Amino acid sequence: MRRKSPAIRVLIHGLAYFSRSFPAFLKTEGWDIRTYAARGSAALLPMTAFLHQCDLAYAWAGRITMGKFLSMARLLGKQKLIMFWCGSDVLEARREYDAGRSIEPWIAEKIHWAGTPWLAEEVRAMGLESEYVPTTWVPVFDSLDRLPEKFSVLSYLPDAERVSLYGIDQVLEVARALPSVDFNIVGLRPGQSLSVPDNVKLHGWIADMAPFYRNATVVWRPTRHDGLSFMALQALAYGRYLMWSYPFTGAVTVKETNMARTELQRMLELHHSGQLEINRIGTDFVTRNFSPDTIRDGILSRWRKVVESPAYSAAPEYAGEPAEKSSRQLL
């Protein structure tokens, strides 16, 4: 009787929300994928023990200095470690790099993945080899709701003190110029408020966003720096139109308010004339490239390659289609 091969052991450490959700999402026979509470001494001993034993360490969030987790990984002699750059971590590292902080040589020798093509470019600009590896997934729907009868726009702001970073100043400016269009902004922390025109409605954190996607015609994400936004992918999965500050298949690339107002007016006219249909380009793209099975299989196959290769080379290899098409192909 053939003995089963031992499971490949992977330790995930980093941003709490993603580290907690990843092991369950990737759970597959032949893999032992674990994470431990980011805070508290009770998890320190078992995490250290598993870090010592694991075949691969996966750090969700990049940095150019060591920190406690990376220092322990180096002390334990971990050779196979992937650092995943996901968004604001790139901004923080860039600030340190531009201030003259040197990249730790041990970090530079490790494998660096990034959540978007543009983040990979930003990491490479600091002198680190980096490749784009999709890690965000969205549900795939067998059928889609038609666009709502009333045209509206949905945006996101988690913190009233970061209006500029999330581009909500642009949203408010366009909302004032288009008083007949309803705008919804979700995500505000409890107790926070914002001065908004009458056609803008503020919402706090929403556990179930499905009704908001179904009731929106356009999801507008005017962020000034972003990773691969789950909200953006989700909007496309629901067949809604997406305006984003980054080029992406199925989205309209919008970088300033005049362009945003023009695009919304154009879509509003199509809506009133009955010519605005579900965004099939966007839906088809995320279904092909960001379904749970596609992302899971892509990550596990790459991890296996790293674990089984004696000298893994992080050569660029994009599992999917180019994430850009002209926004004019949408309508």
N, C-alpha and C positions, 0 to 999 in steps of 0.2 A: 504494500500500500504506500503510495507516494505521500511523503510528508508535505504539509502545506508550507509555503514560503512564509517567513515572518512578515508581519505587517510593516509597511513603511511608516516611520514615526515622524510626525511634523509638529513642531511647536509654533503656535501663532501668538505674537505679542504686539501690542500697540494700541491704536485707537479702540476704545472699549466697545463701542456699538458694533463695529465691523468684526473685531476679534471674537466677540460672543456669537455672532450670527454665522460666521464662516465654517466652523467645524460641523455644525448640523447640516448646513447646505452641502458640504463636500463629503458627507458620510458615505463611504463606499467600502465594500469588502476589500480587504488587503491594505487598508490605510488606518492608522491610528493618529487622528488629528486632534490636538488638544489646545486649550487656552486656559489661563488662570486669571483670577481676579487681579486687576491692575493695582489695587490698594490692599493693604493689610498683610501682616506678617504671617498669618495662617497659610497663605498660598505660597509663601516664599520658598519653603523647603521642598514641597512637591514639585514646584516649577523648576527649581534648580536641578533637582534629580532628573526630571524629564528632559531638561535642556542638555544635561550631560549625556543622556542616552539617545536623544533623537537623531534621526538621519538628516534632518533639515530644519533650520530655524527660519521663520518668516516674520519679518518686522514690518508691521503695517504702520507706516509713516517713516519718512526718510529724515536723515540728519547728517551733518558732516563732522560732528564731534561724538565722543563715545557714549556718554550716559551710562546708567546703571546696568541696563539689560545687555547692551553691547559689550560693556566691560566684562561682565560675567561670561558672555559667550566667548570672548577672546581668552579669558583666563582658563576656560574649560577646553580650549583648543578647537572650537567649532570652525571648520573650514567652509562648510556649505551653509551659507546664509544669504537669503534674498531680502533686500530692502525695497519695499514698495512705496513709491512716492505718489501721494494722492491729491494734493492741492495746496493748502496753506503751509504745509511743511516745506514746500519748495520756496515760498516767499520768505519764511524764517531763515532757511539755510542760505538763501541768496543775500539776505541782509548781513548775515555773519560773514559770508564769503567776500562781499563787497567791502566790508569793514576791515578786511585783511586777515581774517581767520583762515588758517590752512586746513585743508581737508585731511582728516586722520588717515594715514596710509593704509591701516587695516581695513577701514571702511571702503577706501578706493579699490581695494582688491576684491571686494565682494560683488555679488550680482545685484544690479539695480534695475527694477522694473518701474514703469510709470503708468498711471491710469488713463492717460490720453496721449495722443501724438504731440500736443503742444507742451505738456509737462515733460515728456521725454526730451524734447528740444531744450527746455529750460535747465534740466539736470545736466545734459551734455554740455551746455554753455559754461558750467562750473568745472568741466574737465572730467566728468564721470561718464563711463560708458553706460548707456541706458537704452532700454527698448520698451515700446508700448505693448502692454499685455492687458487685454480687457478682463476685468474682474467684476464688473457690475452686471447684474442680471435683472430681467423683468419678466413678469408672468406673460404667457402667450394666451391670447383669447381666441376662442373658436368663432365668435361673432362679435361685432362691434355695434355700439349704440350710434344712431345717427347724430349728426351735429345738432345741438339744441336749437330751438326756435329763436331764442333770444341770444344775440351776439354778446359775448363777454370775454374778458381777459383775466387770466389767473397769474399771480406772481408770488414770490416767496421772500420773506424777511424774518430771520430768527431773532434778530437783535436790533432794537431801534437806534442803538449807538453805531451800527454799521450800515447805515443807509447807503453810503457812497460805495462801499465794497460790493453790495448786492445790487447796485444800480437803481434803487428805488426812487432816487431823485429824478431819474429819467421817466420812470413810470408815472410819478405824480405830475410831472410837467406835461406829458402827453395826455394824461387823464383830464387835466384842466383845458387842454386844447380840443378834447373830444368829449364834451359833457353828456352826449347822448349814449355813450358806451359805458357799461358797467365794468368796474375793475374790482377784483377780489385779491387781497394780500393775506397770505396765511403764514403762520409760524411764530408770531410775536410771543415773547416771554410773558408770563403773568405779571400784571401790573404796569406793563409798558404801554405807551400810547404814541400817537403820531398825528400831526396836523395834516388832514387830508381833505380834498374837495368832496362835495356831496355824492359824486358818482363812484367813490372808492369806499369799500367796506373792509375793515380790518378784522382778522380772525386770529386766534391764538394757535397753539399747537393742535394739530388735527391727527388723531390716531388713524382714522380711516379716510383716506383722501379720495377714494373712488367716486363719491358723489360730486366732489369738486372737479375732477377730471371730466366726468360725464356732462356736467353743466357748463363747462368752459368751451369756447370755440378756439381760443388761442392761449397757449401758455408762454409767457414772456419771461425769460431769464437773462436780464441785462448785466450779469456779474462782470466785474472788472478783473477778476481772476477766479478760475474755476477748475475743478476736476471733472471727471465724467459724471455729471449730475444724474442721480437716480430720477429726480423729478423730470428732467429733460427726456430721458428714455421712457419713463412712464407715460408722459404726454403723447409721445409717438405711438406707444403700444396701444393707447386708447383711440388712436386715429385722429388726434387733435393736431392743430398747427402749432409749431414751435418757433418762436423768435429767440435767438441765442446770440451771444456776443462772440461765439466761436463757430467756424464752418463745420457743418455736420450734415450728413445725408438726411434729407427729410425736413431740415430746419431752414428757416430764413435767417441769414447772417445779418445781424443788426448791431451796429456799434455806437450809434448816437441817436438823439431824440428825433431829429428831422426825418431820418430814414425810418424810424419806428412808426412815426405818425403816418408817413406815406404808405407803409405796408399795411397798417391797420385800416386806413381809409380804403385801400384797394380791396382788402378782404371783406370789409364791411359792405362795399358796393356789390361784390360778388354774392355775398350772403343775401342781401336784399333782392337781388335778381334771381335767386334760386340756383346759382351756378357753383356755390361752394359745397364741395363734397368732402367726405372723409379723406384724410391725408394718407392715401394708400402707399405712397413712396416711403414715408416715415415708418408706417406700420410694418411693411414688408421688410424693411432694412433691419429693424430691431428684432423682428421675429427670426430672421436668418442668423443674425450675429450675436444677439444678447439673450436668447432663451436660456433658461436654467441649464438644460442639458448641454448646450453649446459651450457655455462658460465653464461649467463643471469639468467637462471632458478636456477642454483646453488647458485649464489650470493643472489638473492632475497629470496630464501627459507631459507638461513642461516640468512639473516637479519631479516626475519619475526620471526624466532625462537628466536633471541636475543631480539627483541622488545616484543614479547608476553610472554616470560619466566620471571617470577618474580625473579628468581635467575639463570641466564644463566651460564652453565658450558662449558668452551671452551675445551671439550674433543676432542682429535684428531679424525678427520673424513674426509677422503679423498674422494672427489666426482670424481671418475674416476679410471683409471687403474694405476698400478705401472709404474713409468716413467723410467724404466730401462729394457733393454734386451741386450744380448750380441751383440756387434757391428758386429760380424761375421755372424749374422742372416740376415744382410743387403744384402749380395751378394751371 
